[in-house]
Amino acid sequence: MIKEEIRRTKIGGNFMNDSRTLLIGIDINDEYTQISNYQYAINAPEAVTFSSEKDAFLIPTCLCVKESTKEWLFGHEAIRCNSLMQGEIITDLMKKLEFDEVTTIYGVEFTAIDLLTRYFKKLLSAIKQVNHNQGILKLAITTKKVTLKIKMELLKVFDRLGLEKERVLILSHIGSFMYYAMSQKPELWANDVGLFHYDEDGLSYHQLSIGRRMSPVAVVAKEHKILDEFAFSLRKQEEPARLAYRFEELAKQVLFKKIVSTLYITGKGFEGGWADPALRNLCVGRRVFQGQNLYTKGACYAAYVKQDEVFKDFIFLNEDMISSNISLRLYHNAKEEDYVLALATTPWWEIDTSIYVILDDIDELTFSVTNMLTKESIKEIMKLNNMQVRENKTIRLQIRLHFINRETAVITVKDTGFGEFYESCFRIWEQVLIV
């Protein structure tokens, strides 16, 4: 028997008022930021703009410090200030966050978190202003790729702005796409749904499969590796007609023998209309939509869904998420129960769970791995060989579970000693789980 041992600092003021109704989706990269606001009247997101300039919905992701007044500007105003040579511009805000860059502006050093805090403070203030000072109920941030570092650093930014982590959702572009696709009319996801994205990294294709016969319904995103087959440089190397032909042939190969109801086309590589002939042909037997605001709207839908539990009977799995629950059998509150160490649909890089237990006349641990898609459950026994001999209920262990990739979990068990009575013998056991 195993017995479980039972065992926030805010920075800044309350940025939002008590009138919290806004559901905001923000898509951010080093070039542009796009914003959507969920409109309850039409049950759909709408783009948010702050200026009347061309492509105003594409807000430049930059800051500028005005030399004369040291005032901070963002977006189009920052670009204008810099073009008039009136201030120093700061770009690549997300890259600075990823690589912990420090920026010196007029002799003062700023960390990447400092800069993004100033950028989002300006951005969120502008959002409040155009929405009659309503507060944010849920904020969803999406970027191309999310890592644990990016997520934790962004949460620090919003904590400084008074947005608790419970009100902030951070997800990848593919995560946003899943919420966008599943928020459309059911006939658009009657079968599988595909996404072509084309940018500096090349052309990618993701496909959503919906397991309607499962409970809960599983929505699974899978990437098909084609990045190197359609480089971004082809846009300059090929004539538009030839480029459209090559894209259509590649798309047909990817879609061969796949039943896809709807295709979404996005990314700056598709700008200019060169792909229109190919898209018309791909419309045969399916719906095709093209646009550049899919991810910001998907994030906005995610904010709505998470707030109102719209998809409570669905599970969303992309290639960063584990598909199994992992639990440990233990004795707690006078009964045996399975203590969940890892929850399906959690990104693998986010899982690092530690608990402390006291052994009660046993020398092994029993873990359950339950696949959410197949419902198959297996037991994994971890033998604690060569354990130090002590009185019963005086062996205290730390059990840590973390992942090294999506399919491989590592369990590490350490003898921590037992208070002042027994020192740790520094014994460590380790076992790998394939999930």
Secondary structure in CASP SS format (residue, H / E / C, confidence):
PFRMAT SS
TARGET T0000
AUTHOR 0000-0000-0000
METHOD secondary structure of the structure
MODEL  1
M C 1.00
I E 1.00
K E 1.00
E E 1.00
E C 1.00
I C 1.00
R C 1.00
R C 1.00
T C 1.00
K C 1.00
I C 1.00
G C 1.00
G C 1.00
N C 1.00
F C 1.00
M C 1.00
N C 1.00
D C 1.00
S C 1.00
R E 1.00
T E 1.00
L E 1.00
L E 1.00
I E 1.00
G E 1.00
I E 1.00
D E 1.00
I E 1.00
N C 1.00
D C 1.00
E C 1.00
Y E 1.00
T E 1.00
Q E 1.00
I E 1.00
S E 1.00
N E 1.00
Y E 1.00
Q E 1.00
Y C 1.00
A C 1.00
I C 1.00
N C 1.00
A E 1.00
P E 1.00
E E 1.00
A E 1.00
V C 1.00
T C 1.00
F C 1.00
S C 1.00
S C 1.00
E C 1.00
K C 1.00
D C 1.00
A C 1.00
F C 1.00
L C 1.00
I E 1.00
P E 1.00
T C 1.00
C C 1.00
L E 1.00
C E 1.00
V E 1.00
K E 1.00
E C 1.00
S C 1.00
T C 1.00
K C 1.00
E C 1.00
W E 1.00
L E 1.00
F E 1.00
G H 1.00
H H 1.00
E H 1.00
A H 1.00
I H 1.00
R H 1.00
C H 1.00
N H 1.00
S H 1.00
L C 1.00
M C 1.00
Q C 1.00
G E 1.00
E E 1.00
I E 1.00
I E 1.00
T C 1.00
D C 1.00
L H 1.00
M H 1.00
K H 1.00
K H 1.00
L H 1.00
E H 1.00
F H 1.00
D C 1.00
E C 1.00
V E 1.00
T E 1.00
T E 1.00
I E 1.00
Y C 1.00
G C 1.00
V E 1.00
E E 1.00
F E 1.00
T E 1.00
A H 1.00
I H 1.00
D H 1.00
L H 1.00
L H 1.00
T H 1.00
R H 1.00
Y H 1.00
F H 1.00
K H 1.00
K H 1.00
L H 1.00
L H 1.00
S H 1.00
A H 1.00
I H 1.00
K H 1.00
Q H 1.00
V H 1.00
N C 1.00
H C 1.00
N C 1.00
Q C 1.00
G E 1.00
I E 1.00
L E 1.00
K E 1.00
L E 1.00
A E 1.00
I E 1.00
T E 1.00
T E 1.00
K C 1.00
K C 1.00
V C 1.00
T C 1.00
L H 1.00
K H 1.00
I H 1.00
K H 1.00
M H 1.00
E H 1.00
L H 1.00
L H 1.00
K H 1.00
V H 1.00
F H 1.00
D H 1.00
R H 1.00
L C 1.00
G C 1.00
L C 1.00
E C 1.00
K H 1.00
E H 1.00
R H 1.00
V E 1.00
L E 1.00
I E 1.00
L E 1.00
S E 1.00
H H 1.00
I H 1.00
G H 1.00
S H 1.00
F H 1.00
M H 1.00
Y H 1.00
Y H 1.00
A H 1.00
M H 1.00
S C 1.00
Q C 1.00
K C 1.00
P H 1.00
E H 1.00
L H 1.00
W H 1.00
A C 1.00
N C 1.00
D E 1.00
V E 1.00
G E 1.00
L E 1.00
F E 1.00
H E 1.00
Y E 1.00
D E 1.00
E C 1.00
D C 1.00
G E 1.00
L E 1.00
S E 1.00
Y E 1.00
H E 1.00
Q E 1.00
L E 1.00
S E 1.00
I E 1.00
G E 1.00
R C 1.00
R C 1.00
M C 1.00
S C 1.00
P C 1.00
V E 1.00
A E 1.00
V E 1.00
V E 1.00
A E 1.00
K E 1.00
E E 1.00
H E 1.00
K C 1.00
I C 1.00
L H 1.00
D H 1.00
E H 1.00
F C 1.00
A C 1.00
F C 1.00
S C 1.00
L H 1.00
R H 1.00
K H 1.00
Q H 1.00
E C 1.00
E C 1.00
P H 1.00
A H 1.00
R H 1.00
L H 1.00
A H 1.00
Y H 1.00
R H 1.00
F H 1.00
E H 1.00
E H 1.00
L H 1.00
A H 1.00
K H 1.00
Q H 1.00
V H 1.00
L H 1.00
F C 1.00
K C 1.00
K C 1.00
I C 1.00
V E 1.00
S E 1.00
T E 1.00
L E 1.00
Y E 1.00
I E 1.00
T E 1.00
G C 1.00
K H 1.00
G H 1.00
F H 1.00
E C 1.00
G C 1.00
G C 1.00
W C 1.00
A C 1.00
D H 1.00
P H 1.00
A H 1.00
L H 1.00
R H 1.00
N H 1.00
L H 1.00
C C 1.00
V C 1.00
G C 1.00
R C 1.00
R E 1.00
V E 1.00
F E 1.00
Q E 1.00
G C 1.00
Q C 1.00
N C 1.00
L H 1.00
Y H 1.00
T H 1.00
K H 1.00
G H 1.00
A H 1.00
C H 1.00
Y H 1.00
A H 1.00
A H 1.00
Y H 1.00
V H 1.00
K H 1.00
Q H 1.00
D H 1.00
E C 1.00
V C 1.00
F C 1.00
K C 1.00
D C 1.00
F E 1.00
I E 1.00
F E 1.00
L E 1.00
N C 1.00
E C 1.00
D C 1.00
M E 1.00
I C 1.00
S C 1.00
S E 1.00
N E 1.00
I E 1.00
S E 1.00
L E 1.00
R E 1.00
L E 1.00
Y E 1.00
H E 1.00
N C 1.00
A C 1.00
K E 1.00
E E 1.00
E E 1.00
D E 1.00
Y E 1.00
V E 1.00
L E 1.00
A E 1.00
L C 1.00
A C 1.00
T C 1.00
T C 1.00
P E 1.00
W H 1.00
W H 1.00
E H 1.00
I C 1.00
D E 1.00
T E 1.00
S E 1.00
I E 1.00
Y E 1.00
V E 1.00
I E 1.00
L E 1.00
D C 1.00
D C 1.00
I C 1.00
D C 1.00
E E 1.00
L E 1.00
T E 1.00
F E 1.00
S E 1.00
V E 1.00
T E 1.00
N E 1.00
M C 1.00
L C 1.00
T C 1.00
K C 1.00
E C 1.00
S E 1.00
I E 1.00
K E 1.00
E E 1.00
I E 1.00
M E 1.00
K E 1.00
L C 1.00
N C 1.00
N C 1.00
M C 1.00
Q C 1.00
V C 1.00
R C 1.00
E C 1.00
N C 1.00
K C 1.00
T C 1.00
I C 1.00
R E 1.00
L E 1.00
Q E 1.00
I E 1.00
R E 1.00
L E 1.00
H E 1.00
F E 1.00
I E 1.00
N E 1.00
R C 1.00
E C 1.00
T E 1.00
A E 1.00
V E 1.00
I E 1.00
T E 1.00
V E 1.00
K E 1.00
D E 1.00
T C 1.00
G C 1.00
F E 1.00
G C 1.00
E C 1.00
F C 1.00
Y E 1.00
E C 1.00
S C 1.00
C C 1.00
F C 1.00
R C 1.00
I E 1.00
W E 1.00
E E 1.00
Q E 1.00
V E 1.00
L E 1.00
I E 1.00
V C 1.00
END
